[in-house]
Amino acid sequence: MGGLGMPVLAGLVLFGLVAGVGITAVGPGGVLVTVGLFALTGLPPAQVAGTAIVTHVATGALATAAYTRSGQLRERGTRRAAVVLAAAAVVGTPLGVLVNGAVSGRVFGILLGVFVALVGALVWLRAGRPAAAPGASGESGDTGAGRGPGAPVVAAVGFAVAVAGGVFGIGGPMLCVPLLVVLGVPVLSALAAAQAQSVVIATVGTLGYVAAGAVDWPLAALTGVPELAGVLLGWVIARAVPAGALTGSLVVSLFALAPYLALHG
C-alpha cells in the first residue's frame, strides 16, 4: 500500500463506502471493492479477489444482522432459502478460489463484465413482466411457496454464485439477488437471503486466499472500514425505497459496471 498515491488511496476509500451502500440497498455493491482494487492498484487477480473477499466477512455479517432485525430473515421462506444458499456456498467457494489461480488478468475482467451484463439483462426482462399478486411468488417472504423457486433451484443458484464469488472475490449478492429476483423472489427477501450466504462465501474464500498468501491486509482494511459504514446507510435506503425502484437501481448498476470491467480486463 505504501507505493500508492493519495488519490488512489482516496479512490479506494470511496469505492469501499459506495460498495457498502450498494450491498444492502441493491445487492451488487460489493463488487465495487473488486473493481477498485483491479482498476487502481495493479494487483494480480488472486490478490484482487483475496483482498476484496476479506472485506465481505464483516459487511456480510452486519448486513445479515440488519435484515434479521428488520424481520426479513425471520420469515420462514427467506430463512430456508438462506440456509440452502449457505450450504451450497461451502461447496462452491473453494472451487472458485482454485479457478482464480488459472485466470489471467484479461480473462478475469472480461468474464466478470460479460456475466454482470447477462445478469443485468435478466433482471431487466423480469422487471418488464406483470407483478405477481401478493403471496403468489413469496411476497410474504416464503420463497418456496407458489411460483417461487424450490430448494434444488435455490441450491443451484447458490453453487453458481459461490463459484463466481470465489473467482472474483465478491460476497455473492451482486449475482444472487438478480438471479433470485428473476426466479420470482421479492427484492428484500432476495437481499436478506443473499447477505446470509455472503458470510459463508466470504469466510470460506478468505481461508482459501489466506492459505495461498494472496491477501493484502492494509488494503483490505482501507476499503473494508468505509464499506461497513456504507452497509448501514444502504440498509436504511433499502427499507425506505419501493421494491420497484430497488430493482431499477440494480439493473442500472449492473449495466454500468459491465463494460468497465470488461475493458479493464
N, C-alpha and C positions, 0 to 999 in steps of 0.2 A: 504493500500500500504506500510505502514511502516514496516510490517513484512516480506516483500520480499527482498531478497538479490540483490546485484548489478548485478550479472549475469542474474537473472530473469528479472530485470528491463531493462537491455540492450537487452535481447532477445525480450521483448515486443516492444521496440522501433524498432527493426529490423523487427519484424512481421508487425508493422504498416507501415513502409516505403515500404516493398515489397508488402504489400496489396494494397497500393495506386497505385503502378506501374501496378499491375495486374488489378485493377478496370477499368482503361481507356485503357490498352493495350490489354487485353484478356478477360475481363469480370469477371472471378471468384475470383479475387484477394481479394475482401472484406472479404471473408470467413476466410482469414488468421488471422484476428483480433480475430474472434471467436475461431479458432484453438489455437492461442497463449494463450488466456485467459483460455481456457478449459484445456490445457495441462500444463501450467506453474503456475497457481495461486491457483487451488483447489476450485475456486468459484462454487457454485451450479448452475445448468442450468439457472435459472431465472436471476441471476446476470451476468452470462457469456453473455447471449443473450441481456439483458438490457444494459450492459456496451458497448457491441460491436455495438449495433444498434445506439446508440447515435453518434458514430464517423461517421456514414454514412450520417448524415444530411448535414454536411459541405462538405464532399467529393462528395456526390451526386450532390449538388448544383454547386460545382466547375466544376465537370465533365460535367454537363449539359450545363453550360456556355461555356465550351471549345468546345463542339460539336455544339453548336449554332454558335459560332464564326467561326468554320471550315465549316459550311454550312449544315451538316447532318440534324440538327433539323429545318432547314428552308425548307427542301424538304417536299412537301405536304404529301406523303405517310408515311414518317417517323414520321412527326408531328402528323398525325392522329393516328398512332399506339401508340405513346407515350400517347396521351390523353386517349385512351381506356385502356391501361395498368394502368395508374394512377387512373382512375375511379374504376377499379377492385380492386386496392390496398386498397382503402378506406374501402371496404367491407371485404376483405380477411385478412388484417393485424391484426385487433382486434381478429379475430378467432384464428390466430396463437399464439398470446400472451396468450390467455386463455388455449390453448392446452399445451403450455410450462409448465404451472403450474402443469400439471398432468404427466409430463415426468421425469423419473429418470435420473441420470447421465449416466447410462449404455445405456439406450434406446436412450438418446439424441445423444450419439456418434455413435451408431450402425445405427440408422435411417439416420443420415446425411451422414455417409460413404456409405451406400447402395445407397442412392439417387444420390450422386455425381458419383458413379461408373456407374449407369444407364445412367445418362446424358452424361457422357464421351463416353459410348458405342454408344449412339445415334448420337453424333457428329462425331464419327469415321466412322460410317456407311454412314453418309451424305457426308463426305469428299471423300469417295470412289466412289461416283456417278459422272457421267459426268457433267461438268459445264453447267449451263444454258446459253443461249445466252443473251447478254445484253438487259435489258428491259423485259426479259421473266418472271423473278421472282422478279421484283422490283429492278433491278440493278441501276436504276436511283433514288432509294430511295422511290419509290411508292410501299409500302408493300401490298397494296390492289389490285394491278394490276396483270394480267396474272395468274401465278400459285402461287402467294404469298397468305398467309393466309387472310381470311376475318375477319371482325370485331368480330363476335362471337367466332372464334377460338382464336384470339388475347386476347379477354376478358377472355376466359377460362384459357389460359396460364397465364395471369396477375393475376387471382384469385389464382391459384395454387401456383404461385411464391410468392405472398403476404402472403399466409398462412405459407409457409415454411420460409419466411423472418421473420414473427412474432415469429415462433417457435425457430429459430436458431440465430436470431439477425443479419441476413445478409440483405444487401440492396436490393438484387434481381438479379443483373447482372450475378452472378455465375450460376444461373438457367435459367434466362430469355434469355440470349444470346444464349446458346446452343440450347434451345428449338426453338427459332425463326430461328436460322440457319438451324435446321433440317426441319423446315417448308418452307424454301426457301428464307428467308430474308438475304440480303447481310450482312457480318460481321459488317461493320462500321455502317450501318443503325440499326442493332440489338443492337449494343453497345450504340448508341445515344438514342434510344427509351428506352432501359433498364435503362440508367442513369437517365432519366427524371422520370421514375417510382420509382426509388430508393429513390428519395427525399420524395415522398409520403409515401412509406413503412417506411422509417427511422423516419419521423416526427410522423406518427400515432403510430408506435411501441414505440418510445421514450415516448410519452404521456402515453401509457399503462403501460410501465415498471416504469416510474416515479411515477405513481399513486400507484403502488404495492411496492414502495420503493426498487426496485431491480436494481439500477444504482450506480456503484462505480465511482464517478466523477473524482477523481485523476487518476485512471487507464484509464478512457475514454480520459482524456487529454494527458496522456503519450503515448497512441497509436494513438490518433486522429491527433495530430500535425504532426508527421512524415508521417502519411498517406496522409495528404493534400499535402505535398511536393512530395510524390510519385505519386499522381494523375497527377500533371503537367508533370512529366517525362514520365509517361505512355501514356499521350495524344500525346506527340511527337513521341514516339515509334509506336503508332497505326497509325499515319499518314505516317510514313516512311516505314513501313514494309508491304509487299504484303498481301492481304487477306488470301491467302493460308497458309502463314507462321503463321498468327494470329490464324487460325483455328487449325493448328498443335500444336501450343503452348497451346491452350485451351484444347485439348484432353490430352496432356501430364500432364498439371496441374491438371486436374480432376482425372485422374488415379493415380497420385502420392498422392493426398490428401485422396482418398477414404479409403485405408487400414489403414492409420494413424488415421483417425477419428474413424473408427470402432473399432480398437484395444484400443484406449483410452477411449472408452465407458465403 
